[in-house]
């Protein structure tokens, strides 16, 4: 059929339109391809900028090149339509460098994860300005610094913000509260400051909130109670204060709440008992007080409850026994009292029970493991738990750690303790356990720690302990154990530490100790061990500490000790060791502390000079000889050096000036000569310098005054000469200053008054002259002052009486002091010895001196004192006042009228009224005495007359004469008589005393 023209035209038009549609479709596809390619090309350009700012040591970004499709680049994710980059995840790629701001130009990004790298620098604020589609921003575990950009608050689609574990500072921007879709916010472990912004409470979708270790302060916002979706709240390790908000009880979805190690105060809100979903509650190490709320017993989902380190008091609520899912309960380090609830047996899933450091009393409940054997760790240390060791604990068959230390348990250790076959650590120290060590302990095959120190255990160590192949620590010190140390201990091949200090072990050290190849610490101090130190000990190559002091060990130090290259501490004092030091000790390069004092060792000390790490060296009271090795100066960290009471000679090495940390130097009782080396001036940390009993000469150097911390300076019994340097007054911490028995001359420096802490001042037996400085009154803490045997002049300063702490002695004897004895000395009420003898003192003895109640010895002899002694002086021996011709009164001869008149009236003598009364009494007494004598004479005369007239016998009397010599008692006679009397009394003799046979008739 022939078509019409119109139909033909229509068909042609349709064909043309079909062709045009194809063309348009092609064009549209081409345009889309162009746009995609252009977008990807643009993204690639920005990613090249990102790569440029990064260092890639692992080659993670090697395929970021033009020859590879961007969607195939490592860490890059494109959208499903391929239109652009939506994700960049380079987590854990070991990248370093900075986060490039160019990332802000990839506006299609939804996920940006650069976590766990080594990124530095700030977070670009441009990320918040441009990446409005971003849902996850993860930059944790880098080294990012500076502040958190407030522009992050513009990321309106953000659901996760992870910035924790960086070095960010500043405050948390309030703009974070604008992130309405935010579900996870973790910015802890940074160096932030300031409080937690309340605006965060506007992020109502929050599930996880982590601000731990962020240095935040202030309080927990009460508005957190509006976060009804919150499941995880971690605020640990900050500086938060105030109280736990009651409003948190509204967070019914909360599963984990951790706010440990802050400074929260007040009570634990009972409202927390409404958090039915709560599984973990950790509020340890705060300052919370009050009782534990019984409402916590309602938290049936609880598996972990930690309240340790607060100030909680009262009893442990029995309601906690309802937490049947609980696995860990830690209430330690509080002030809890009462007993351990017997209902804890209901906690059938309990694995950790920690109640240490409280004030719990009573016995351990017998029901503790009655229903369940899940308990693995029981810590009850530091309470007042009493009673015998509970047998019920032997039923806790899965127990791995048991700590009952620091309580009041008594009685024996159960023999069936070996039923705890899983036990790895047993701590029973600081109790009052008695009896012997059960041999059954040797059956605890996996035991690693056995700590029984400070009890009352007796008997010997059972050899069965040698079966404990896994034992690491064996602490039996401060008991009453005895007997030999069993050789079987050498089979405990895992032992690292042995401490038997303070027992009564006898016999020799077992030679099997050399088998303990892992031994690092050995303390057998204060026992009764004898014999020689076994050379096998030198085969314990891991040893770091050897302490065998206070025993009866003899012989020499084993040469094998030279093989202990890791040895840090060698303590052998108070034994009977002898001989030379082994040469190979020079190989001990790690020695820090050596104490060989009070032995019989001799020879050179050079073998101990091999370590440059020495901190303490004590060789006191041996027989070491030779010069002090200059190599000691190489131990520049040496702090305490004691070489006293040996036979060392030569001079003090100048190399000692290298020991800048030296604070104690004791070289006393040797034969050292020479002068103090100037290099010692560098040892400004010295607080104790003792050079007594040597032959050191020269002047006392002025630089000692630079030792501002010096507490004791002892230079006695040397040959120091010259003057006392005034710079000593700068040593204001001095407690003891002993310069006696030298050849010092010149005046006592007034700067001694600056030594306000001084307790002891010895300057006797020198050639010092001049007056005693009045500034000494400032030494208020002096309790022993000796300035005798010098040439001091002038008067005794009255200010000495203000040193009220003077107690041991005030000795100013054998000088040329003049003037009167100050009455202020009567204020020294604690003084026990006062010696002012052999001076030129004059005047009277003050009444106040006689009133010193604590005085045991008084010597005022050989002065020019005069007048009547105080009545209180009668208690002293007359020798205390001998050599003062003008003194009288008890205990000396009575005072004559002439002596009383010549000496004048004493101060504080009787009043005029009293004198008048006494005078009248004397006159009346004399009259009465005269009358009586007259009557007596009359009667005698009458009797005599009668006898003469009636007697026929004649009385022949014996004539005798008394020469002047026979009627005089010399000073020597008096002393002899006194000594004989004293000796007779001291020996208890009843024989008559042979006094000088001279008679005086007056």
TARALIN-V47860 format. One record per residue. N is the residue number from 0. SS is DSSP state (~ for helix, > for strand, _ for the rest). PSI is psi in degrees with one decimal (* if undefined). BURIAL is 1 if it has 16 or more other ideal C-beta (glycine too) atoms within 10 Angstrom, else 0. Layout:
n: {N/N}
ss: {SS/SS}
psi: {PSI/PSI}
burial: {BURIAL/BURIAL}
This chain:
n: {0/1/2/3/4/5/6/7/8/9/10/11/12/13/14/15/16/17/18/19/20/21/22/23/24/25/26/27/28/29/30/31/32/33/34/35/36/37/38/39/40/41/42/43/44/45/46/47/48/49/50/51/52/53/54/55/56/57/58/59/60/61/62/63/64/65/66/67/68/69/70/71/72/73/74/75/76/77/78/79/80/81/82/83/84/85/86/87/88/89/90/91/92/93/94/95/96/97/98/99/100/101/102/103/104/105/106/107/108/109/110/111/112/113/114/115/116/117/118/119/120/121/122/123/124/125/126/127/128/129/130/131/132/133/134/135/136/137/138/139/140/141/142/143/144/145/146/147/148/149/150/151/152/153/154/155/156/157/158/159/160/161/162/163/164/165/166/167/168/169/170/171/172/173/174/175/176/177/178/179/180/181/182/183/184/185/186/187/188/189/190/191/192/193/194/195/196/197/198/199/200/201/202/203/204/205/206/207/208/209/210/211/212/213/214/215/216/217/218/219/220/221/222/223/224/225/226/227/228/229/230/231/232/233/234/235/236/237/238/239/240/241/242/243/244/245/246/247/248/249/250/251/252/253/254/255/256/257/258/259/260/261/262/263/264/265/266/267/268/269/270/271/272/273/274/275/276/277/278/279/280/281/282/283/284/285/286/287/288/289/290/291/292/293/294/295/296/297/298/299/300/301/302/303/304/305/306/307/308/309/310/311/312/313/314/315/316/317/318/319/320/321/322/323/324/325/326/327/328/329/330/331/332/333/334/335/336/337/338/339/340/341/342/343/344/345/346/347/348/349/350/351/352/353/354/355/356/357/358/359/360/361/362/363/364/365/366/367/368/369/370/371/372/373/374/375/376/377/378/379/380/381/382/383/384/385/386/387/388/389/390/391/392/393/394/395/396/397/398/399/400/401/402/403/404/405/406/407/408/409/410/411/412/413/414/415/416/417/418/419/420/421/422/423/424/425/426/427/428/429/430/431/432/433/434/435/436/437/438/439/440/441/442/443/444/445/446/447/448/449/450/451/452/453/454/455/456/457/458/459/460/461/462/463/464/465/466/467/468/469/470/471/472/473/474/475/476/477/478/479/480/481/482/483/484/485/486/487/488/489/490/491/492/493/494/495/496/497/498/499/500/501/502/503/504/505/506/507/508/509/510/511/512/513/514/515/516/517/518/519/520/521/522/523/524/525/526/527/528/529/530/531/532/533/534/535/536/537/538/539/540/541/542/543/544/545/546/547/548/549/550/551/552/553/554/555/556/557/558/559/560/561/562/563/564/565/566/567/568/569/570/571/572/573/574/575/576/577/578/579/580/581/582/583/584/585/586/587/588/589/590/591/592/593/594/595/596/597/598/599/600/601/602/603/604/605/606/607/608/609/610/611/612/613/614/615/616/617/618/619/620/621/622/623/624/625/626/627/628/629/630/631/632/633/634/635/636/637/638/639/640/641/642/643/644/645/646/647/648/649/650/651/652/653/654/655/656/657/658/659/660/661/662/663/664/665/666/667/668/669/670/671/672/673/674/675/676/677/678/679/680/681/682/683/684/685/686/687/688/689/690/691/692/693/694/695/696/697/698/699/700/701/702/703/704/705/706/707/708/709/710/711/712/713/714/715/716/717/718/719/720/721/722/723/724/725/726/727/728/729/730/731/732/733/734/735/736/737/738/739/740/741/742/743/744/745/746/747/748/749/750/751/752/753/754/755/756/757/758/759/760/761/762/763/764/765/766/767/768/769/770/771/772/773/774/775/776/777/778/779/780/781/782/783/784/785/786/787/788/789/790/791/792/793/794/795/796/797/798/799/800/801/802/803/804/805/806/807/808/809/810/811/812/813/814/815/816/817/818/819/820/821/822/823/824/825/826/827/828/829/830/831/832/833/834/835/836/837/838/839/840/841/842/843/844/845/846/847/848/849/850/851/852/853/854/855/856/857/858/859/860/861/862/863/864/865/866/867/868/869/870/871/872/873/874/875/876/877/878/879/880/881/882/883/884/885/886/887/888/889/890/891/892/893/894/895/896/897/898/899/900/901/902/903/904/905/906/907/908/909/910/911/912/913/914/915/916/917/918/919/920/921/922/923/924/925/926/927/928/929/930/931/932/933/934/935/936/937/938/939/940/941/942/943/944/945/946/947/948/949/950/951/952/953/954/955/956/957/958/959/960/961/962/963/964/965/966/967/968/969/970/971/972/973/974/975/976/977/978/979/980/981/982/983/984/985/986/987/988/989/990/991/992/993/994/995/996/997/998/999/1000/1001}
ss: {_/_/_/_/~/~/~/~/~/~/~/~/~/~/~/~/~/~/~/~/~/~/~/~/~/~/~/~/~/~/~/~/~/~/~/~/~/~/~/~/~/~/~/~/~/~/~/~/~/~/~/~/_/>/>/>/_/_/_/_/_/_/_/_/_/_/_/_/_/~/~/~/_/_/_/>/>/>/_/_/_/_/_/_/>/>/>/>/>/_/_/_/_/_/>/>/>/>/_/_/~/~/~/~/~/_/_/_/_/_/>/>/>/_/_/_/_/>/>/>/>/_/_/_/_/~/~/~/~/~/_/_/_/_/_/>/>/>/_/_/_/_/>/>/_/_/>/_/_/~/~/~/~/~/_/_/_/_/_/>/>/>/_/_/_/_/_/_/>/>/_/_/_/~/~/~/~/~/_/_/_/_/_/>/>/>/_/_/_/_/>/>/_/_/_/_/_/~/~/~/~/~/_/_/_/_/_/>/>/>/_/_/_/_/_/_/>/>/_/_/_/~/~/~/~/~/_/_/_/_/_/>/>/>/_/_/_/_/>/>/_/_/_/_/_/~/~/~/~/~/_/_/_/_/_/>/>/>/_/_/_/_/_/_/>/>/_/_/_/~/~/~/~/~/_/_/_/_/_/>/>/>/_/_/_/_/>/>/>/>/_/_/_/~/~/~/~/~/_/_/_/_/_/>/>/>/_/_/_/_/>/>/>/>/>/_/_/~/~/~/~/~/_/_/_/_/_/>/>/>/_/_/_/_/>/>/>/_/_/_/_/~/~/~/~/~/_/_/_/_/_/>/>/>/_/_/_/_/_/_/>/>/_/_/_/_/_/_/_/_/_/_/_/_/_/_/>/>/>/_/_/_/_/>/>/>/>/>/_/_/~/~/~/~/~/_/_/_/_/_/>/>/>/_/_/_/_/>/>/>/>/_/_/_/~/~/~/~/~/_/_/_/_/_/>/>/>/_/_/_/_/>/>/_/_/_/_/_/~/~/~/~/~/_/_/_/_/_/>/>/>/_/_/_/_/_/_/>/>/_/_/_/~/~/~/~/~/_/_/_/_/_/>/>/>/_/_/_/_/>/>/>/>/_/_/_/~/~/~/~/~/_/_/_/_/_/>/>/>/_/_/_/_/>/>/>/>/_/_/_/~/~/~/~/~/_/_/_/_/_/>/>/>/_/_/_/_/>/>/>/>/>/_/_/~/~/~/~/~/_/_/_/_/_/>/>/>/_/_/_/_/>/>/>/>/_/_/_/~/~/~/~/~/_/_/_/_/_/>/>/>/_/_/_/_/>/>/>/>/>/_/_/~/~/~/~/~/_/_/_/_/_/>/>/>/_/_/_/_/>/>/>/>/_/_/~/~/~/_/_/_/_/_/_/_/>/>/>/_/_/_/_/>/>/>/>/>/_/_/~/~/~/~/~/_/_/_/_/_/>/>/>/_/_/_/_/>/>/>/>/_/_/_/~/~/~/~/~/_/_/_/_/_/>/>/>/_/_/_/_/>/>/_/_/_/_/_/~/~/~/~/~/_/_/_/_/_/>/>/>/_/_/_/_/_/_/>/>/>/_/_/~/~/~/~/~/_/_/_/_/_/>/>/>/_/_/_/_/>/>/>/>/_/_/_/~/~/~/~/~/_/_/_/_/_/>/>/>/_/_/_/_/>/>/>/>/>/_/_/~/~/~/~/~/_/_/_/_/_/>/>/>/_/_/_/_/>/>/>/>/_/_/_/~/~/~/~/~/_/_/_/_/_/>/>/>/_/_/_/_/>/>/>/>/>/_/_/~/~/~/~/~/_/_/_/_/_/_/>/>/>/_/_/_/_/>/>/>/>/_/_/_/~/~/~/~/~/_/_/_/_/_/>/>/>/_/_/_/_/>/>/>/>/_/_/_/~/~/~/~/_/_/_/_/_/_/>/>/>/_/_/_/_/>/>/>/>/>/_/_/~/~/~/~/~/_/_/~/~/~/~/_/_/_/_/>/>/>/_/_/_/_/_/_/_/_/~/~/~/~/~/~/~/_/_/_/_/_/_/_/_/~/~/~/~/~/~/~/~/~/~/~/~/~/~/~/~/~/~/~/~/~/~/~/~/~/~/~/~/~/~/~/~/~/~/~/~/~/~/~/_/_/_/_/_/_/_/_/_/_/_/_/_/_/_/_/_/_/_/_/~/~/~/~/~/~/~/~/~/~/~/~/~/~/~/~/~/_/_/_/_/_/_/_/_/_/_/_/_/_/_/_}
psi: {132.8/128.5/153.5/164.4/-37.7/-40.8/-39.0/-42.1/-40.2/-40.5/-40.9/-37.7/-42.0/-42.4/-41.1/-40.4/-37.8/-42.0/-38.9/-40.5/-41.8/-42.0/-42.8/-39.1/-42.7/-41.8/-43.2/-43.1/-43.4/-39.4/-43.7/-44.0/-40.1/-44.8/-42.6/-48.4/-38.7/-42.7/-47.1/-37.5/-39.9/-43.2/-40.2/-38.5/-44.1/-33.6/-31.3/-35.8/-40.7/-45.4/-35.9/-30.8/5.9/150.4/132.5/78.1/-22.6/-1.2/27.9/-31.2/19.5/-35.2/8.8/82.7/165.7/-22.1/-3.8/139.1/136.9/-31.9/-10.7/0.4/146.7/127.5/-6.7/134.4/131.7/162.1/158.3/-33.4/-1.2/15.0/-29.2/174.8/124.0/-12.7/141.8/111.2/102.9/30.2/136.7/32.9/6.6/28.4/148.7/173.9/-155.6/160.6/117.3/132.8/-16.7/-22.2/-27.4/-16.4/-10.0/77.5/-11.1/-4.1/132.6/-27.6/126.3/111.2/105.5/25.2/162.1/50.5/-159.6/37.4/144.4/176.4/-175.6/166.6/121.5/124.2/-20.1/-24.1/-41.1/-27.0/-32.2/-30.4/68.5/-15.8/-2.2/130.6/-32.3/124.2/109.1/106.5/19.5/161.2/57.8/-160.1/34.5/140.4/-165.3/-165.6/166.3/121.4/129.0/-23.2/-16.2/-19.6/-11.1/-4.2/77.3/-19.7/4.4/130.5/-23.8/126.6/109.2/102.1/12.0/161.2/57.3/-157.6/35.6/149.6/-176.8/-168.8/164.8/121.0/136.7/-22.4/-16.1/-29.2/-10.0/-9.0/84.9/-23.2/4.0/126.8/-30.8/122.0/112.0/110.0/23.7/179.1/50.3/-176.2/48.8/166.3/171.6/-179.0/173.0/121.4/135.0/-22.9/-22.2/-24.9/-12.8/-12.3/76.6/-13.2/1.1/128.7/-36.8/126.7/109.5/110.2/25.6/145.3/45.9/5.1/28.2/152.3/-168.4/-155.9/166.7/121.7/132.5/-25.7/-9.2/-20.0/-11.4/-9.5/78.4/-17.2/-3.2/129.2/-27.8/119.3/110.5/109.0/23.8/156.0/55.0/-160.3/36.5/141.0/-160.5/-152.9/170.6/121.8/134.6/-29.9/-20.0/-17.9/-12.3/-12.5/71.9/-16.8/-4.0/127.8/-31.0/124.9/113.8/119.5/31.4/156.8/55.7/-156.5/41.1/143.6/-179.7/-168.9/159.3/121.3/132.2/-18.4/-20.0/-19.3/-7.9/-6.8/78.1/-24.2/-5.9/126.6/-34.4/124.2/111.4/101.9/35.1/156.9/56.5/-157.1/36.9/148.5/-177.2/-170.3/160.4/122.4/127.9/-22.7/-20.3/-19.8/-9.5/-9.4/79.0/-15.7/-3.6/129.3/-16.2/119.2/115.9/112.0/17.3/156.7/40.0/-158.8/35.1/143.2/-170.3/-172.8/161.0/121.5/133.8/-21.6/-22.9/-18.6/-12.4/-5.8/74.8/-19.6/-3.8/130.7/-31.6/126.5/115.0/108.2/19.9/163.1/50.9/-160.1/34.4/146.0/-172.2/-164.2/166.7/123.9/131.1/-11.9/-0.3/-10.5/-13.4/-17.0/78.4/-13.9/5.6/129.3/-36.9/121.6/111.7/108.4/19.8/159.8/54.7/-158.8/39.2/145.9/-179.1/-179.0/167.9/130.1/138.1/-14.5/4.3/-41.4/29.2/-38.8/-25.0/147.2/19.4/-18.7/124.2/-26.9/116.6/115.8/110.2/19.2/154.0/40.4/-161.9/35.6/133.5/-174.7/177.8/165.8/120.5/127.8/-26.4/-29.0/-22.0/-8.5/-8.8/76.4/-19.4/7.3/128.7/-35.7/130.3/116.3/105.0/19.8/161.8/50.8/-159.6/35.8/146.8/179.3/-176.5/163.0/127.6/139.6/-23.4/19.2/-17.9/-2.2/-15.4/72.0/-15.0/-0.2/126.3/-24.9/124.5/114.9/109.0/15.3/163.1/52.4/-159.9/40.4/142.2/-177.1/-170.9/168.8/123.6/131.3/-24.2/-17.7/-25.5/-9.7/-7.2/80.1/-24.2/11.8/131.0/-30.2/126.3/104.0/105.0/16.9/159.4/58.1/-160.0/33.7/143.0/179.1/-170.2/165.1/122.8/135.7/-22.3/-20.6/-18.8/-11.8/-8.2/82.0/-22.7/0.9/126.2/-45.2/127.5/102.2/107.8/14.0/158.0/54.6/-160.3/35.9/151.8/-172.0/-174.2/152.6/120.5/141.7/-19.7/-20.4/-21.6/-12.3/-9.9/76.3/-16.7/-2.7/129.8/-28.0/130.6/126.1/107.0/20.2/140.5/44.2/-157.0/37.2/141.3/-179.9/-169.1/159.7/136.7/136.7/-17.5/-6.7/-24.7/-12.6/-14.8/79.4/-17.4/1.9/127.3/-23.0/125.1/114.0/108.0/22.1/150.3/58.0/-161.5/35.5/142.6/-171.4/-170.2/158.2/125.1/129.5/-24.1/-21.4/-28.5/-9.0/-4.0/78.9/-17.3/-4.8/132.4/-28.2/126.1/118.5/104.6/23.2/162.4/51.2/-158.8/34.4/145.7/-173.7/-163.1/167.1/126.4/134.8/-23.9/-16.8/-22.1/-12.2/-6.5/73.2/-19.7/2.5/128.4/-31.4/126.0/109.7/111.5/19.7/160.0/54.1/-161.7/37.6/147.2/179.0/-174.6/157.0/135.1/136.6/-36.1/-7.1/-18.6/-19.2/-7.1/85.1/-10.0/7.1/133.0/-33.2/123.7/126.6/105.4/21.9/157.5/52.1/-158.9/30.9/150.0/-176.8/-159.2/154.0/9.3/-37.3/-16.0/10.3/16.1/-17.8/131.6/4.8/8.7/134.4/-34.9/131.3/116.1/110.7/23.4/143.5/56.0/-156.4/33.3/146.7/-178.0/-175.9/157.0/122.9/134.3/-20.9/-21.6/-28.6/-17.3/-18.0/76.8/-13.7/7.2/131.3/-31.7/118.7/113.9/113.1/18.1/158.5/54.0/-161.4/33.0/145.5/-170.7/-167.5/167.5/123.7/137.3/-19.3/-14.3/-21.1/-12.0/-13.5/77.9/-15.5/3.6/125.7/-10.4/124.9/112.5/106.9/23.1/159.8/52.7/-161.9/37.8/146.0/-172.6/-169.9/167.2/123.3/138.5/-24.3/-22.4/-17.0/-20.1/-13.9/63.4/-5.6/-0.4/130.5/-2.9/114.9/113.0/109.1/21.5/151.7/55.7/-161.0/36.4/138.4/-170.1/179.6/153.1/117.9/145.9/-23.2/-11.5/-27.3/-13.4/-7.8/76.9/-22.4/7.1/124.1/-30.9/127.5/109.5/107.0/20.6/157.1/54.5/-158.5/34.0/142.5/-174.8/-168.7/162.2/121.0/134.1/-21.6/-16.6/-23.6/-13.5/-15.1/68.9/-4.4/0.5/131.4/-35.9/126.3/107.9/106.4/17.5/162.6/51.9/-158.5/37.2/147.2/179.6/-175.4/156.9/122.4/138.7/-21.5/-10.7/-24.4/-14.8/-12.6/70.1/-14.6/-1.2/131.8/-37.8/129.2/111.8/116.1/10.4/159.4/57.3/-161.4/35.7/148.9/-176.2/-178.3/162.9/120.7/135.5/-17.8/-11.6/-14.7/-22.4/-13.0/68.6/-18.3/5.6/129.9/1.0/115.8/117.6/115.4/20.4/168.3/51.2/-159.5/40.2/144.6/-179.6/-173.7/164.6/121.7/130.5/-23.7/-19.2/-29.3/-15.7/-5.3/78.2/-14.2/-5.6/121.3/-54.0/-52.8/143.1/105.5/107.6/20.1/163.9/52.5/-160.3/37.6/143.6/-176.1/-171.5/164.0/121.6/133.7/-18.8/-17.6/-19.0/-9.2/-6.4/69.6/-14.5/-5.4/135.4/-30.4/127.7/117.5/109.1/19.5/162.1/52.3/-158.6/35.7/146.7/-177.4/-167.8/160.8/117.9/143.5/-36.0/-31.4/-37.2/-16.6/5.6/102.0/-25.5/-5.0/125.3/-31.4/133.9/128.3/108.0/17.3/159.9/56.2/-158.5/35.4/152.3/171.1/179.6/134.9/149.7/154.2/-33.3/-13.0/-10.3/-19.1/-10.8/154.2/147.2/-22.2/-23.7/-18.7/4.1/152.3/14.7/87.2/-25.1/-3.3/147.0/172.1/157.4/136.2/7.6/-173.5/151.2/152.5/132.9/165.7/-37.4/-40.1/-33.7/-41.6/-38.1/-30.6/-11.9/171.6/140.2/150.1/146.9/32.1/-176.8/152.0/165.8/-38.3/-41.3/-40.4/-43.2/-41.8/-43.3/-40.1/-45.6/-42.4/-39.6/-45.3/-47.3/-37.5/-40.8/-40.3/-46.6/-41.1/-39.0/-42.2/-45.9/-44.4/-37.5/-43.8/-41.9/-42.8/-38.2/-44.0/-40.1/-42.5/-41.7/-43.0/-43.7/-42.5/-40.5/-38.6/-40.1/-39.0/-25.0/-16.5/140.3/-5.6/158.2/133.1/121.7/106.9/160.9/120.8/143.4/154.8/153.0/115.4/164.8/-34.7/-40.0/-20.3/9.9/128.3/120.9/168.1/-36.7/-36.7/-41.8/-44.0/-42.0/-44.0/-40.7/-45.3/-42.1/-37.9/-45.4/-42.3/-37.8/-42.0/-39.3/-28.1/-7.0/21.1/142.3/3.9/155.3/150.0/133.2/83.4/162.3/132.2/66.4/142.1/134.2/126.5/119.9/*}
burial: {0/0/0/0/0/0/0/0/0/0/0/0/0/0/0/0/0/0/0/0/0/0/0/0/0/0/0/0/0/0/0/0/0/0/0/1/0/0/1/1/0/0/1/1/0/1/1/0/0/1/1/0/1/1/0/1/0/0/0/1/1/0/0/1/0/0/0/0/0/1/0/0/1/1/1/1/0/1/0/0/0/0/0/1/1/1/1/1/1/1/0/0/1/0/1/0/1/0/1/1/1/1/1/1/1/1/0/1/1/1/1/1/1/1/1/1/1/0/1/0/0/0/1/1/1/1/1/1/0/1/1/0/1/1/1/1/1/1/1/1/1/1/0/1/1/0/0/1/1/0/1/1/1/1/1/0/0/1/1/1/1/1/1/1/1/1/0/1/0/0/0/1/1/0/1/1/1/1/1/0/0/1/1/1/1/1/1/1/1/1/0/1/0/0/0/1/1/0/1/1/1/1/1/0/0/1/1/1/1/1/1/1/1/1/1/1/1/0/0/1/1/0/1/1/1/1/1/0/0/1/1/1/1/1/1/1/1/1/0/1/1/0/1/1/1/0/1/1/1/1/1/0/0/1/1/1/1/1/1/1/1/1/0/1/0/0/0/1/1/0/1/1/1/1/1/0/0/1/1/1/1/1/1/1/1/1/0/1/0/0/0/1/1/0/1/1/1/1/1/0/0/1/1/1/1/1/1/1/1/1/0/1/1/0/0/1/1/0/1/1/1/1/1/0/0/1/1/1/1/1/1/1/1/1/0/1/0/0/0/1/1/1/0/1/1/1/1/0/0/1/1/1/1/1/1/1/1/1/0/1/0/0/0/1/1/0/0/1/1/0/0/1/0/0/1/1/1/1/1/1/1/1/1/0/1/0/0/0/1/1/0/1/1/1/1/1/0/1/1/1/1/1/1/1/1/1/1/0/1/1/0/0/1/1/0/0/1/1/1/1/0/0/1/1/1/1/1/1/1/1/1/0/1/1/0/0/1/1/0/1/1/1/1/1/0/0/1/1/1/1/1/1/1/1/1/0/1/1/0/0/1/1/0/1/1/1/1/1/0/0/1/1/1/1/1/1/1/1/1/0/1/0/0/0/1/1/0/1/1/1/1/1/0/0/1/1/1/1/1/1/1/1/1/0/1/1/0/0/1/1/0/1/1/1/1/1/0/0/1/1/1/1/1/1/1/1/1/0/1/1/0/0/1/1/0/1/1/1/1/1/0/0/1/1/1/1/1/1/1/1/1/0/1/0/0/0/1/1/0/1/1/1/1/1/0/0/1/1/1/1/1/1/1/1/1/0/1/0/0/0/1/1/0/1/1/1/1/1/0/1/1/1/1/1/1/1/1/1/1/0/1/1/0/1/1/1/1/1/1/1/1/0/0/1/1/1/1/1/1/1/1/1/0/1/0/0/0/1/1/0/1/1/1/1/1/0/0/1/1/1/1/1/1/1/1/1/0/1/0/0/0/1/1/0/1/1/1/1/1/0/0/1/1/1/1/1/1/1/1/1/0/1/0/0/0/1/0/0/1/1/1/0/1/0/1/1/1/1/1/1/1/1/1/1/0/1/1/0/0/1/1/0/1/1/1/1/1/0/0/1/1/1/1/1/1/1/1/1/0/1/0/0/0/1/1/0/1/1/1/1/1/0/1/1/1/1/1/1/1/1/1/1/0/1/1/0/1/1/1/0/1/1/1/1/1/0/0/1/1/1/1/1/1/1/1/1/0/1/1/0/0/1/1/0/1/1/1/1/1/0/1/1/1/1/1/1/1/1/1/1/0/1/1/1/0/1/1/1/1/1/1/1/1/0/0/1/1/1/1/1/1/1/1/1/1/0/1/1/0/0/1/1/1/1/1/1/1/1/0/0/1/1/1/1/1/1/1/1/1/0/1/0/1/1/1/1/1/1/1/1/0/1/0/0/1/0/0/1/1/1/1/1/1/0/1/1/1/1/1/1/0/1/1/0/0/1/0/1/0/1/1/1/0/1/0/1/1/1/1/1/0/1/0/0/1/0/0/0/1/1/0/0/1/0/0/1/0/0/0/0/0/0/0/0/0/0/0/0/0/0/0/0/0/0/0/0/0/0/0/0/0/0/0/0/0/0/0/0/0/0/0/0/0/0/0/0/0/0/0/0/0/0/0/0/0/0/0/0/0/0/0/0/0/0/0/0/0/0/0/0/0/0/0/0/0/0/0/0/0/0/0/0/0/0/0/0/0/0/0/0/0/0/0/0/0/0/0/0/0/0/0/0}
